Amino acid sequence: MHFVHHRIEAAPRAWAAVAQRLSKADLKGGTLYGAWRSQIGRPRDEIQAMTLWPAETSARAAEQALLGGAADVRHTVSQVLVPTLRPTDATPPTRQGNYAFRWFATPEPHWPEFLDLCAGAWPGFEAAYDSQVVGLWQASGDCTGAGRDEASGAGLHAGVRSLLLTRRPNLAMWERSKLPSGAAEAAVRDKLSRRYDLCDWTVVSTSTLLTATDTQDTARWT
């Protein structure tokens, strides 16, 4: 599976029109894995999307297929991602919720332990908080844009850059997941805290799923 993450800056008040076009884009063999609107931490008119390709593709080719030269798109940064522990298949997320996009930059010697901690923590995390880990991808280094991207660390941070995408049912569960209750939840938090301490840099923003099939989010978050 070949994934590309796209961060799309739409013109003022144009995010909804841009998002609508994404679902209809002719990706010439690729598919739209998901599209998300900003909730907390990113500008109102920014959309994050992921495309999935049956064969290896470049960030630039994927970006062109998804967006073309749309006049209401001001800037786009696209990055090729390689799945690690998850996802294990091409099934896209479809349930509405609070989706967290967290980027990490981890020193290469720490990367194996980082993966082990993820594998150890995820089952307990998902069971305790009605949450799902959608995927953990490693950035390949193939990236469009100016080469320096503060939102994902591209061109700014060394080591292994990765993107973790998790779903919680709502923001209340986001807060709940940070405050462990009982020994089992504390053990999960210890693993996640150790993972946090292994990286050189991390940043997170939250979003809701534009391509959800159950409910649409209509709140004004940003």
ABEGO torsion letter per residue (X at the ends): XBBBBBBBBBBBGAAAAAAAAAAABBAGGBBBAEBBBBABGBBAABBBBBBBBABBBBAAAAAAAAAEABAABABBBBBBBBBBAOBABABBBABBEBBBBBBBBBBAAAAAAAAAAAAAAAAAAAAAAGBBBABBBBBAGBBBEAGBBAAAGBGABBEBBBBBBBBBABAAAAAAAABBBEAAAAAAAAAAAAAAAABABBBBBBBBBAABAABBBABBAX
